[in-house]
Amino acid sequence: MSSPNSRFILSSVSSEDQPPEKDEDTDIILDISADLDRDKIADDAASSLGTPATPGTPGITAPTTSANTPDKVVSGTAINFANANDDSDDEFGNARRPVHRDRFRSRRRASIAPLPALRLNSKEMLASDFDSHSLASNQASITSVNSLASLLREKMQAFPQLIRKKKRETKDYKIKIFVIIMFFIIIFLIGYAYVAYHQQVLTKSYFQKIKFNSHDRIFRILSHEDKEVISGQLGTTLGFDTAPFHCLEDHRRNDGSVCIEWNGIARLHLNFEDKGVFRCYTLQWQALTPGLLPTDCYELKRDNGMWFGGGVTKGQEWSLSYANFDFAPYASGDSKIHQFGNGVKRYFINSIGVAMQVSERTPLQLGVNRTENRFCLRAANDEFTFVNHLTPLPQLDYRICTTEDMRSLHMLMTQQSLWDGLKEQEFKVLHSLLEEPVWRIPHAETADSLNESTICDYSESAIAMGLGHIVINEFWQENIGDFTVDKARFPTLKDTIDVLHRRGFKVVLTIQPFISTDSANFKDAVRRKLLIYERHSERSIPALTRYKSSSSAGVLDITNNASVPWLLEKLQRLKEEYGVQSFYLDLGTGYNLPHYYQCRQTLDNPDTYARLFTASLEGAGLMAVSTASVVPKPPTFLSTPPANATWEGLRETLGAVLNYGVIGYPFVLPGVIGGDYLLQRPLSKMVSFYSMAQPPLPDPELFIRWLQLATFMPAMQFSHLPSEYRSDLVTRVAQELKEVRQTVVIALLKKYLSPSMNEGLPLVRPLWMMDPHDPACLIVSDEFSVGEELIVAPILHAGREEREVYLPQGVWKDGIDGSLRKGSRWMHGYRVPKDKIAYFRKMPDNTRF
């Protein structure tokens, strides 16, 4: 049976053999073991000296039987601690007694007096006799408990320090990250300051309000308050590897302009014109090397500003800021196929008070990129539109004007006196077009569908809606370009026209500059060399094209001095023989000219042809023209593009009228009510390439909504009559709208006729012309005003009887129920029955609401 001694020793040895779980615990155990060894050595030394150990006496212990030398024991304990249990002899030949380390004794615990004695199995024993080499005594147990408590207390006191250390380490880590971030921010700011400084150094001020950095070609214009109103980059195709310099003396001008040149690449002239509250700047780029296309780009959207102008675009966008298209020649065309419509003008205006006007001699290409927020002008020749090189290399020439008021700026840029040379008879015709409808005789695709009976029957039905101008299409002649009446179908046309005159109608014949190869006049024109000829060929070889019912036709050369007298003679004969008052000039568009056209005199572009032709026939009496690049002389109207007989065609008609008004055409003739043609498929070629018949009778709802819109337009044009529907609803709506136009609309059109002719403002205007500082007015595209006193909000979608309506500032009287409405706010869910149209008349400023 083992003794308590042996059990304790085995337990101590087994504890030593187990590997420590943590480094920190191992350090504690080693520290305690070292203290215990040193205490044991002290006991052995006292025994060897024969000093009796008195219980409770400090520094004196009980004698032991150990024969070990203290020095050697100390040495063995300190050096060979791992071999403390070795059984080999010591250096004096004595058998080594095993040394048992007291693991739970330290210096602090050694100062505690040992317990006096213990009684075990009825035998009194000293503590040293009970276990002289272990900790199995009460003294050791009490010491161990106290030591563990003290150790635990030390660890608990050290725990907050560990936490603080970890927090300090975390704080140090955050400080390092903050320092690194601040370092990069400082580097960025230093670099930014460096770049900004050099840009400021390179940026020079011209004419006080122009800031131009000739290195990166950043161009800025400031307002009177030194606020930036427009910013862009000039010469985007130049590159940055060539430094600019001031032009040599030979290339400078004496008009006060600034000349900057990029050696052998391009030359830029800047000039300034002070017009009081208006400040205009002229920019002209001259390419000096082949292949360079001068290009300037400006911000498309800035401070909520929006660009307007350009006429009708292919996407039918209300504003250029909503468009997105690559560079395209700026010329009149068919907006279903080409980028721009039949009415163009090189004028663009921004709602923040900036306007641009490009020279007619510039081979202008226009591009809009919403992704890059750029609106770009480019000078580039091509193989058709700008095939004629007016300068050896492309030249971009335009001017920019700024002011605080968008409306007054528009008046400055479009201002022209349309009264110059206006005769009294022409003024009466202008009034008649505002007051009376235009009646377009229905027709089929072939000429056989039109005869005298068709004209008489139509006029009898139309007279119930009022008098006006009866327009007969090109089928009054056998072939396009005959300029004589087809006797087979109109044997008594003079008598028919006399009947129409007695009824109060005015007769208008449609003419074109095209002469069919089947016409007798074609041979005569070829013989006289009156036609446009093929490029790079003899003038005797005419250039041919296609137009409507004529699959092959020549085109009169308007630059030939003999062409205009030849044509005017034939038109005068028609007026004298048949009593025709005026003509509708159907020019097509610029793309209807032969592809390889060449005139006797070089044309700037195809639109120059239409401009010259229109000006040449002003004396003959023109009611309207199909295309224009400048405002024709009154009473001539500009027609909108032919519209498809669909709801989309209705929306396109309103957009065309408003966009043409923005670019300076005050008198616009919308297409016929209900549509000019009907096609359910997209066109692959221009509408003018086909002889389009009158569309079938449109849906009653579409016809009513179209009629409601046309009631408030500058002029109304019918083909289908309301009586054809045999519907009480259509007849009643037509009569009500007729009364609204006669009592409300016509009076306003006459009132604003004079300002339109003097200031270039349209009769029918977008809302922003009433209040250009109201952001809501800039984005509303389906409302318009007649002058400044009437707001119209038509229904433009099928099946709808309510819509959103916005009224500018002021007090407005509802045209449907007569109630008063306060302006500068939206009306949501405004009810518009099928037989009504929403319109609001402005009340005096002192009206009590």
C-alpha positions in Angstrom: 0.0 0.0 0.0 1.5 3.2 -1.1 2.0 6.0 1.4 0.7 9.5 1.1 4.2 10.6 0.3 4.5 8.3 -2.7 1.1 9.3 -4.0 2.0 13.0 -3.9 5.3 12.5 -5.6 3.8 10.5 -8.4 1.2 13.2 -8.9 3.9 15.8 -9.1 5.9 13.9 -11.6 3.0 13.1 -13.8 2.1 16.8 -13.8 5.6 17.6 -14.9 5.5 15.1 -17.8 2.3 16.7 -19.3 3.1 19.3 -21.9 2.1 22.9 -21.1 -1.0 24.2 -22.8 0.2 27.8 -23.1 3.5 29.6 -23.1 2.2 32.0 -20.4 1.4 29.1 -18.1 4.8 27.5 -18.7 6.5 30.7 -17.6 4.5 30.8 -14.4 5.4 27.1 -13.6 9.1 27.6 -14.3 9.1 30.7 -12.1 7.4 28.8 -9.2 9.8 25.8 -9.6 12.8 28.0 -9.4 11.6 29.6 -6.2 10.9 26.1 -4.7 14.4 24.9 -5.6 16.0 27.9 -4.0 14.0 27.3 -0.8 15.1 23.6 -0.7 18.8 24.5 -1.1 18.5 26.9 1.8 17.0 24.1 4.0 19.8 21.7 3.0 22.4 24.2 3.8 21.0 24.7 7.3 21.0 21.0 7.9 24.6 20.6 7.0 25.6 23.3 9.5 23.8 21.4 12.3 21.6 24.4 13.1 18.5 23.4 14.8 15.3 24.4 13.3 13.0 26.2 15.6 9.4 26.4 14.4 8.3 29.9 13.9 11.9 31.3 13.9 12.6 33.2 10.7 15.5 32.0 8.7 16.1 28.8 10.7 14.7 25.4 9.6 14.7 21.9 11.1 17.7 19.7 10.6 17.6 17.2 7.8 19.6 14.1 6.9 20.8 15.5 3.6 24.6 15.3 2.9 24.5 17.4 -0.3 26.9 20.3 -0.7 25.0 23.5 -1.0 27.2 25.0 -3.7 26.9 21.9 -5.9 23.2 21.6 -5.3 22.8 25.2 -6.3 24.8 24.6 -9.4 22.9 21.5 -10.3 19.7 23.2 -9.7 20.5 26.3 -11.7 22.3 24.6 -14.6 20.9 21.1 -14.9 17.3 21.8 -13.9 16.0 19.3 -16.5 18.1 16.5 -14.9 17.2 17.1 -11.3 15.8 13.5 -10.9 19.0 11.9 -12.1 20.1 8.9 -9.8 23.9 9.1 -10.5 26.5 9.8 -7.7 27.7 13.4 -7.0 31.3 14.6 -7.4 32.3 13.3 -3.9 31.2 9.7 -4.7 28.1 9.9 -2.6 24.9 8.6 -3.9 22.8 11.5 -5.2 19.5 11.9 -3.4 16.6 12.7 -5.7 15.7 16.3 -5.6 11.9 17.0 -5.6 11.0 20.5 -6.6 8.3 22.3 -4.8 6.2 23.7 -7.6 4.0 25.8 -5.4 6.6 27.6 -3.4 8.0 31.1 -4.1 10.1 33.6 -2.3 7.0 35.2 -0.9 5.6 32.0 0.3 9.0 30.9 1.9 8.7 33.8 4.4 5.6 32.1 5.9 6.5 30.1 9.1 5.9 26.4 8.8 3.2 24.6 10.7 4.4 23.1 14.0 3.4 19.4 13.7 0.8 17.0 12.6 -0.7 14.0 14.1 -1.1 11.2 11.7 -2.3 7.7 12.7 -1.8 8.4 16.4 1.7 9.5 15.8 3.0 13.0 16.1 5.2 14.0 13.2 7.0 17.2 12.3 6.1 18.7 9.0 9.6 17.8 7.7 9.3 14.2 8.8 5.9 13.9 7.2 7.2 15.0 3.8 10.6 16.5 3.7 10.7 16.5 -0.1 7.1 17.4 -1.1 4.3 19.9 -0.5 2.0 17.6 1.3 2.0 19.5 4.5 -0.6 21.9 5.8 2.0 24.6 5.6 2.5 23.9 1.9 -1.3 23.7 1.3 -2.0 27.0 3.0 0.9 28.6 1.1 -0.4 27.2 -2.2 -3.9 28.6 -1.6 -2.5 32.0 -0.7 -0.1 31.9 -3.7 -2.9 31.0 -6.1 -5.1 33.7 -4.8 -2.2 36.2 -5.1 -1.4 35.0 -8.6 -5.1 35.3 -9.7 -5.2 38.8 -8.2 -2.1 39.7 -10.1 -3.6 38.4 -13.4 -6.8 40.2 -12.8 -4.9 43.4 -12.2 -2.9 42.9 -15.3 -6.0 42.2 -17.5 -7.0 45.9 -17.9 -3.5 46.6 -19.0 -3.7 43.9 -21.7 -7.0 45.5 -22.9 -5.4 48.9 -22.9 -2.5 47.5 -24.8 -4.7 46.0 -27.5 -6.6 49.3 -27.8 -3.4 51.1 -28.1 -2.3 48.7 -30.9 -5.7 49.2 -32.7 -5.4 53.0 -32.3 -1.9 52.9 -33.7 -3.2 50.9 -36.7 -5.9 53.5 -37.4 -3.4 56.3 -37.1 -1.2 54.6 -39.7 -4.1 54.3 -42.1 -5.1 57.9 -41.6 -1.5 59.1 -42.2 -1.3 57.1 -45.4 -4.6 58.5 -46.6 -3.6 62.0 -45.8 -0.4 61.5 -47.7 -2.2 60.5 -50.9 -4.6 63.4 -50.5 -1.8 65.9 -50.1 -0.1 64.4 -53.2 -3.4 64.7 -55.1 -3.9 68.3 -54.0 -0.4 69.2 -54.9 -0.8 67.7 -58.4 -4.2 69.4 -58.9 -2.8 72.7 -57.8 0.1 72.3 -60.2 -2.2 71.5 -63.1 -4.7 74.3 -62.2 -1.8 76.7 -61.8 -0.4 75.9 -65.2 -3.9 76.1 -66.8 -4.4 79.4 -65.2 -1.1 80.6 -66.5 -1.8 79.3 -70.0 -5.4 80.6 -70.0 -5.6 84.1 -71.4 -8.4 86.6 -71.4 -9.6 88.0 -74.7 -12.1 90.8 -75.1 -12.6 90.7 -71.3 -15.2 87.9 -71.3 -13.4 85.2 -73.2 -11.2 82.7 -71.4 -9.1 80.6 -73.8 -6.3 78.1 -73.0 -4.5 77.8 -76.2 -2.7 74.6 -75.1 -5.7 72.4 -74.5 -8.0 74.8 -76.3 -10.6 75.1 -73.5 -12.9 77.9 -74.4 -15.2 79.8 -72.0 -17.4 82.8 -72.3 -18.4 84.8 -69.2 -21.5 86.9 -68.6 -21.6 90.5 -67.4 -21.4 89.2 -63.9 -18.4 87.1 -64.8 -20.4 83.9 -64.6 -19.5 81.1 -67.0 -22.3 80.7 -69.5 -20.8 78.4 -72.1 -17.8 76.1 -72.1 -16.3 73.9 -74.8 -13.2 72.6 -76.5 -12.1 74.1 -79.8 -10.2 72.3 -82.5 -10.8 68.8 -81.1 -9.2 67.3 -84.2 -5.9 69.1 -83.8 -4.1 67.0 -81.2 -1.8 68.4 -78.5 1.7 67.8 -79.8 2.0 71.3 -81.4 2.3 74.5 -79.4 0.3 77.5 -80.7 1.7 81.0 -81.4 0.4 84.3 -82.5 0.0 84.6 -86.2 2.5 86.3 -88.4 1.8 89.8 -89.5 0.8 88.7 -93.0 -2.0 86.6 -91.6 -3.4 89.1 -89.2 -6.5 91.2 -89.9 -7.2 94.9 -89.3 -10.6 94.3 -87.7 -9.3 94.0 -84.2 -9.4 90.2 -84.2 -7.0 87.9 -82.4 -5.1 85.4 -84.6 -3.7 82.2 -83.2 -1.9 79.6 -85.3 -0.9 76.0 -84.8 2.1 75.8 -87.2 1.1 74.3 -90.5 -2.1 72.8 -89.1 -4.8 75.4 -88.4 -5.4 79.0 -87.8 -8.0 80.6 -85.5 -9.4 84.1 -85.6 -11.4 85.5 -82.6 -13.3 88.7 -82.8 -15.8 90.6 -80.6 -18.8 92.8 -81.3 -20.4 94.8 -78.5 -24.2 95.4 -78.9 -25.0 96.8 -75.5 -26.7 94.1 -73.4 -25.7 91.7 -76.1 -22.1 90.5 -76.6 -21.3 88.6 -79.8 -18.1 86.7 -80.6 -17.0 85.5 -84.0 -14.8 82.4 -84.4 -13.3 81.3 -87.7 -11.1 78.2 -88.2 -9.0 77.8 -91.3 -7.5 74.3 -92.0 -3.9 74.6 -93.2 -3.3 70.9 -93.9 -5.4 68.5 -96.0 -7.4 66.0 -94.0 -8.0 68.3 -91.1 -11.7 68.9 -90.2 -12.1 71.9 -87.9 -14.4 70.8 -85.1 -15.6 72.7 -82.0 -17.6 71.0 -79.3 -19.7 72.6 -76.5 -21.5 71.3 -73.5 -24.8 69.8 -74.4 -26.4 70.3 -70.9 -25.2 72.9 -68.5 -27.0 74.4 -65.4 -30.3 72.8 -66.7 -29.8 74.7 -70.0 -31.2 73.1 -73.1 -30.3 73.6 -76.8 -33.0 74.3 -79.4 -32.8 74.8 -83.1 -31.9 72.8 -86.2 -35.5 72.3 -87.2 -37.0 68.9 -87.4 -34.7 66.0 -86.7 -35.0 62.3 -87.6 -35.8 61.3 -84.0 -38.4 64.1 -83.7 -36.8 65.3 -80.5 -38.2 68.4 -78.9 -34.8 69.7 -78.0 -31.3 69.0 -79.4 -30.3 68.1 -75.8 -32.5 65.0 -76.1 -31.0 64.0 -79.5 -28.2 61.6 -80.1 -26.7 61.3 -83.6 -23.3 61.2 -85.3 -22.0 63.9 -87.6 -24.4 64.5 -90.5 -24.5 67.2 -93.2 -26.8 70.0 -92.1 -29.1 70.3 -95.1 -32.8 70.0 -95.8 -34.1 66.4 -96.4 -36.8 64.0 -95.5 -36.7 63.4 -91.7 -38.0 59.9 -92.2 -34.7 59.1 -94.1 -32.3 61.9 -93.4 -31.2 63.5 -90.2 -33.0 66.8 -90.7 -36.3 67.9 -92.2 -37.5 70.2 -95.0 -36.9 73.4 -93.1 -33.4 74.3 -91.9 -31.7 77.3 -90.5 -28.2 77.5 -89.1 -29.3 78.9 -85.8 -29.2 77.3 -82.4 -30.2 78.7 -79.0 -29.6 77.6 -75.4 -32.0 78.4 -72.6 -29.2 79.9 -70.4 -28.9 82.8 -72.8 -26.5 81.7 -75.5 -27.1 81.5 -79.3 -25.0 80.3 -82.3 -25.3 81.2 -85.9 -23.2 79.5 -88.5 -22.1 81.0 -91.8 -23.9 79.8 -95.0 -20.5 79.2 -96.6 -19.4 76.7 -94.0 -19.8 73.0 -95.1 -21.5 72.4 -91.8 -21.9 69.0 -90.2 -23.7 68.7 -86.9 -23.2 66.0 -84.2 -24.8 65.5 -80.8 -23.5 63.0 -78.3 -25.4 62.7 -75.1 -23.0 60.2 -73.6 -20.1 62.6 -73.8 -22.4 65.6 -73.2 -21.2 67.3 -76.4 -22.8 69.4 -79.1 -20.4 69.7 -82.0 -19.9 71.8 -85.1 -17.6 70.5 -87.9 -16.6 71.8 -91.3 -16.3 68.9 -93.8 -16.9 68.5 -97.5 -18.5 65.4 -98.9 -19.6 63.9 -102.2 -23.0 65.5 -102.4 -24.2 68.1 -99.9 -20.9 70.0 -99.8 -19.3 68.7 -102.9 -18.4 72.2 -104.0 -15.3 73.5 -102.2 -15.8 77.1 -101.5 -12.4 77.3 -99.9 -9.3 75.2 -100.7 -9.6 73.6 -97.3 -12.6 73.4 -94.9 -13.4 76.5 -93.0 -15.6 76.7 -89.9 -17.1 80.2 -89.4 -19.7 81.1 -86.8 -20.7 83.6 -84.1 -21.9 83.2 -80.5 -24.0 85.8 -78.8 -24.9 86.0 -75.1 -27.3 87.9 -72.9 -29.4 87.4 -69.8 -32.8 86.9 -71.5 -33.3 84.0 -73.8 -36.3 85.6 -75.5 -34.6 88.9 -76.3 -31.6 87.0 -77.6 -33.9 85.0 -79.9 -35.3 88.3 -81.2 -31.7 89.6 -81.9 -30.6 86.5 -83.8 -33.8 86.2 -85.9 -34.7 89.8 -86.2 -35.5 90.9 -89.7 -38.0 93.2 -91.2 -40.4 91.2 -93.3 -42.3 94.4 -94.2 -39.6 95.5 -96.7 -41.1 95.6 -100.2 -44.4 94.1 -99.0 -47.3 95.2 -101.2 -50.8 95.8 -100.1 -52.2 92.9 -102.1 -49.6 90.6 -100.6 -50.6 91.7 -97.1 -54.2 90.9 -98.0 -53.2 87.4 -99.1 -51.4 87.0 -95.8 -54.5 87.9 -93.8 -56.6 85.6 -96.0 -54.3 82.6 -95.2 -54.7 83.3 -91.4 -58.5 83.7 -91.7 -59.5 81.1 -94.3 -58.7 77.4 -94.7 -56.6 75.9 -97.4 -58.5 73.2 -99.4 -56.3 70.5 -101.1 -58.2 68.7 -103.8 -58.3 65.0 -103.2 -56.4 62.8 -105.6 -55.2 59.3 -106.3 -51.8 58.1 -107.4 -52.4 58.8 -111.1 -53.4 61.9 -112.9 -56.6 60.4 -114.2 -58.2 60.8 -110.8 -58.3 64.6 -111.1 -60.6 66.5 -113.4 -63.0 69.5 -113.5 -65.9 67.6 -111.9 -63.7 66.6 -109.0 -62.8 70.2 -108.3 -66.4 71.5 -108.6 -67.9 68.9 -106.4 -65.2 69.3 -103.7 -65.7 73.1 -103.6 -69.5 72.7 -103.1 -68.9 70.5 -100.1 -66.2 72.7 -98.7 -68.1 76.0 -98.8 -70.1 75.0 -95.7 -66.9 75.2 -93.7 -65.9 78.5 -95.2 -64.0 80.0 -98.2 -60.3 79.9 -98.8 -57.6 78.7 -101.1 -58.2 75.7 -103.3 -54.8 74.0 -104.1 -54.6 71.7 -107.2 -51.7 69.3 -107.2 -49.3 68.8 -110.2 -51.9 66.7 -112.0 -53.4 69.8 -113.6 -50.7 69.3 -116.3 -50.2 66.1 -118.4 -46.5 65.8 -117.4 -44.6 67.5 -114.7 -42.9 70.5 -116.2 -45.4 71.2 -119.0 -46.6 74.4 -117.3 -49.7 74.1 -119.5 -53.1 72.8 -118.6 -54.0 69.2 -119.7 -56.8 70.0 -122.2 -57.9 66.3 -122.3 -59.0 66.4 -118.6 -59.6 70.1 -118.2 -61.2 71.3 -121.4 -63.0 74.2 -119.7 -60.8 74.8 -116.7 -61.1 78.6 -117.2 -64.8 78.4 -116.7 -64.4 76.2 -113.7 -62.0 78.6 -112.1 -64.4 81.5 -112.8 -67.1 79.6 -110.9 -64.8 79.1 -108.0 -64.0 82.8 -108.0 -67.6 83.7 -107.8 -68.1 81.4 -104.9 -65.2 83.2 -103.1 -62.4 80.7 -103.5 -58.9 81.5 -104.7 -57.2 78.9 -106.9 -53.6 77.8 -106.4 -51.7 75.6 -108.9 -48.7 73.4 -107.8 -45.5 73.9 -109.7 -42.0 72.4 -109.5 -38.6 73.1 -110.9 -38.6 69.5 -112.3 -39.3 68.8 -116.0 -40.2 65.3 -116.9 -38.3 63.7 -119.8 -41.8 63.0 -121.3 -42.6 66.7 -121.5 -42.2 68.8 -124.6 -40.4 71.4 -122.5 -37.6 69.0 -121.7 -36.2 69.1 -125.2 -36.6 72.8 -125.3 -34.7 73.2 -122.0 -31.9 70.9 -123.2 -31.5 72.8 -126.4 -31.4 76.1 -124.4 -29.0 74.5 -121.8 -31.4 75.5 -119.0 -31.0 72.4 -117.0 -28.6 71.3 -114.3 -25.9 69.1 -116.0 -23.8 66.2 -114.9 -20.6 67.0 -113.1 -17.5 66.5 -115.1 -19.4 66.4 -118.4 -20.5 68.7 -121.1 -23.3 71.1 -120.3 -25.5 69.6 -123.0 -25.9 66.4 -120.9 -28.6 67.1 -118.2 -28.4 65.4 -114.8 -31.6 63.5 -114.1 -33.5 62.7 -110.9 -36.8 61.2 -109.8 -39.7 63.2 -108.4 -43.2 61.9 -107.4 -45.1 60.8 -110.5 -42.1 61.4 -112.8 -39.6 58.6 -112.8 -37.1 60.6 -114.8 -36.8 64.4 -114.8 -34.4 67.2 -115.4 -34.0 70.2 -113.1 -34.0 73.9 -114.1 -30.6 75.6 -113.5 -31.6 78.6 -111.4 -28.1 80.1 -111.8 -28.6 80.3 -115.5 -29.8 83.8 -116.2 -32.1 82.5 -119.0 -33.9 80.0 -116.8 -35.9 82.4 -114.7 -37.3 84.5 -117.5 -38.2 81.3 -119.4 -40.2 80.0 -116.4 -41.8 83.4 -115.4 -43.1 83.8 -118.9 -45.0 80.5 -118.7 -46.4 81.2 -115.3 -47.6 84.6 -116.3 -49.4 83.1 -119.3 -51.3 80.8 -116.8 -52.3 83.7 -114.6 -53.6 85.7 -117.6 -55.4 82.8 -119.3 -57.0 81.1 -116.3 -57.1 83.7 -113.6 -54.8 81.9 -111.2 -53.8 84.1 -108.3 -50.8 82.2 -106.8 -48.7 79.1 -106.9 -47.6 76.4 -104.4 -43.8 75.9 -105.1 -43.0 72.2 -104.5 -39.2 72.1 -104.4 -38.9 68.7 -102.7 -35.7 68.9 -100.5 -32.0 69.3 -101.1 -31.7 65.6 -101.7 -34.1 65.7 -104.7 -31.4 67.3 -106.8 -29.4 64.9 -109.0 -26.6 63.3 -107.2 -23.9 64.6 -109.5 -25.4 68.0 -110.0 -23.5 70.9 -111.4 -24.9 74.4 -112.0 -23.5 77.1 -114.2 -22.6 79.0 -111.0 -21.2 77.2 -108.0 -23.8 76.6 -105.2 -22.8 76.7 -101.6 -25.0 73.7 -100.9 -28.3 72.2 -102.3 -30.3 74.4 -100.0 -28.9 77.4 -101.8 -30.8 76.2 -104.9 -34.1 76.4 -103.1 -33.3 79.8 -101.7 -32.5 81.2 -105.1 -35.5 79.6 -106.7 -37.9 80.9 -104.1 -36.5 84.5 -104.3 -36.7 84.4 -108.1 -40.4 83.6 -108.1 -41.6 86.0 -105.4 -43.1 88.3 -108.0 -45.2 85.5 -109.4 -47.1 85.0 -106.2 -46.1 82.1 -104.0 -48.6 80.9 -101.3 -46.2 78.4 -99.8 -43.0 76.5 -100.4 -42.1 72.9 -99.5 -38.6 73.6 -98.3 -36.5 76.6 -97.1 -33.2 77.5 -95.5 -34.1 81.2 -95.1 -37.4 82.8 -94.2 -39.4 83.4 -97.4 -40.9 86.8 -98.0 -44.6 87.1 -96.9 -47.2 86.0 -97.7 -45.3 82.8 -98.5 -45.7 80.1 -95.8 -43.3 77.1 -95.1 -45.1 73.8 -95.3 -44.5 71.1 -92.6 -43.2 67.7 -93.9 -45.9 65.4 -95.2 -47.5 63.5 -92.3 -48.6 59.9 -92.1 -52.3 59.5 -91.2 -51.6 58.1 -87.8 -51.4 59.4 -84.2 -47.6 59.6 -84.6 -48.2 61.9 -87.6 -50.3 64.1 -85.4 -47.6 64.5 -82.9 -45.0 65.1 -85.6 -47.1 67.9 -87.0 -47.1 69.8 -83.7 -43.4 69.3 -83.3 -42.6 70.6 -86.7 -44.7 73.8 -86.2 -43.0 74.5 -82.9 -39.4 73.7 -84.1 -39.8 75.8 -87.2 -41.0 78.7 -85.1 -37.9 78.4 -82.9 -35.5 78.8 -85.8 -37.3 81.9 -87.1 -40.1 80.8 -89.4 -43.2 82.7 -88.2 -45.6 81.5 -90.9 -45.9 77.7 -91.0 -48.6 75.8 -93.0 -49.3 72.4 -91.3 -50.2 69.4 -93.4 -53.8 68.4 -94.1 -56.0 67.5 -91.2 -56.0 63.7 -90.9 -52.7 63.2 -92.6 -51.1 63.6 -96.1 -50.7 59.9 -96.9 -51.0 56.5 -95.2 -48.3 53.9 -94.9 -48.2 51.1 -92.4 -44.5 50.3 -93.1 -41.4 52.4 -92.7 -40.1 54.1 -95.8 -36.8 53.2 -97.4 -36.8 56.2 -99.7 -38.0 59.8 -99.5 -41.8 60.4 -99.6 -41.2 62.7 -102.6 -39.9 59.6 -104.6 -43.5 58.4 -104.7 -46.8 59.7 -105.9 -48.8 59.4 -102.7 -52.6 59.3 -102.9 -54.9 60.9 -100.5 -55.3 58.6 -97.4 -58.6 56.9 -96.7 -60.9 58.5 -94.3 -59.1 58.5 -90.9 -60.6 57.2 -87.6 -63.2 59.7 -86.3 -61.3 60.2 -83.0 -58.0 60.9 -84.8 -59.7 63.3 -87.2 -61.4 65.2 -84.3 -58.1 65.5 -82.3 -56.3 66.6 -85.4 -59.0 69.2 -86.2 -58.8 70.5 -82.6 -55.0 71.0 -82.9 -55.3 72.7 -86.4 -57.8 75.2 -85.0 -55.1 77.0 -83.1 -52.4 76.8 -85.9 -51.4 79.8 -88.1 -53.3 78.2 -91.0 -55.6 75.2 -91.5 -55.5 72.8 -94.4 -58.2 70.3 -95.3 -58.4 67.4 -97.7 -61.1 65.2 -96.1 -64.1 67.1 -95.1 -66.0 66.7 -91.8 -69.2 66.0 -93.8 -67.7 62.8 -95.1 -68.1 61.1 -91.8 -71.9 61.6 -91.7 -71.6 61.9 -87.9 -73.4 64.3 -85.7 -70.5 64.3 -83.3 -67.9 65.2 -86.0 -70.2 67.9 -87.5 -70.9 69.4 -84.1 -67.2 69.5 -83.1 -66.3 71.1 -86.5 -68.8 73.9 -86.1 -67.8 74.6 -82.5 -64.1 74.7 -83.4 -64.9 77.0 -86.4 -66.5 79.4 -84.0 -63.5 79.3 -81.6 -61.1 80.1 -84.4 -63.2 83.0 -85.7 -63.9 84.6 -82.4 -60.7 83.8 -80.4 -57.8 82.5 -82.5 -57.9 84.8 -85.6 -58.0 87.9 -83.5 -54.8 86.8 -81.6 -53.1 85.8 -84.9 -53.7 89.3 -86.3 -52.6 91.0 -83.1 -49.2 89.3 -83.0 -48.7 89.4 -86.8 -46.8 92.7 -86.7 -44.4 91.7 -83.8 -43.7 88.5 -85.7 -42.7 90.3 -88.9 -40.6 92.8 -87.0 -39.0 90.6 -84.3 -38.9 87.2 -85.9 -41.1 85.7 -83.1 -43.5 82.9 -84.4 -47.2 83.2 -84.1 -47.4 79.8 -82.4 -44.7 79.5 -79.8 -43.3 77.0 -77.3 -44.0 77.9 -73.6 -40.4 78.9 -72.9 -40.9 81.9 -75.1 -43.4 83.1 -72.6 -41.2 82.5 -69.5 -37.7 81.4 -70.3 -36.8 81.4 -66.6 -39.4 78.8 -65.7 -37.7 75.3 -65.9 -41.1 73.6 -66.5 -41.7 75.7 -69.6 -38.4 74.3 -71.1 -39.5 70.7 -70.9 -43.1 70.9 -72.0 -43.3 69.8 -75.6 -47.0 69.0 -76.0 -48.4 72.5 -75.2 -48.0 75.8 -77.0 -49.1 79.4 -76.9 -50.8 81.6 -79.5 -49.0 84.9 -79.0 -48.7 85.5 -75.2 -52.4 85.3 -74.3 -53.6 81.7 -75.1 -52.3 78.3 -73.9 -53.3 75.2 -75.8 -52.9 71.6 -74.5 -54.2 69.2 -77.1 -54.7 65.4 -76.8 -52.2 63.6 -79.0 -52.7 60.0 -78.1 -55.5 57.6 -78.9 -58.2 56.8 -76.3 -57.2 59.5 -73.8 -59.5 62.0 -72.2 -57.3 63.4 -69.6 -53.7 64.8 -69.4 -51.2 66.8 -67.4 -51.4 70.6 -68.0 -48.9 73.2 -67.0 -49.7 76.9 -66.9 -47.1 79.6 -66.7 -47.3 82.4 -64.2 -50.5 84.5 -64.2 -54.2 83.9 -63.9 -55.8 81.9 -66.7 -59.4 81.3 -67.7 -60.4 77.7 -68.6 -61.8 77.5 -72.1 -63.9 74.4 -71.2 -65.7 75.4 -68.0 -64.8 79.1 -67.7 -63.2 78.7 -64.3 -60.1 80.7 -63.3 -56.8 78.8 -62.9 -53.7 80.0 -61.1 -50.4 79.7 -63.0 -46.9 78.4 -62.2 -48.3 75.0 -61.4 -49.3 71.7 -62.8 -52.8 70.4 -63.1 -52.8 66.6 -62.9 -55.5 64.4 -64.4 -57.1 67.3 -66.2 -60.3 66.0 -67.9 -60.6 66.6 -71.7 -63.7 65.0 -73.3 -63.5 63.8 -76.9 -65.4 66.8 -78.2 -63.3 69.3 -76.3 -59.8 70.7 -76.4 -58.0 72.3 -73.4 -57.2 76.0 -73.9 -56.7 78.8 -71.4 -56.9 82.6 -71.9 -54.7 84.8 -69.9 -56.5 87.3 -67.6 -55.3 90.8 -66.6 -52.7 90.9 -63.8 -55.1 92.5 -61.4 -57.7 89.7 -61.7 -58.8 88.5 -58.3 -58.5 84.8 -58.0 
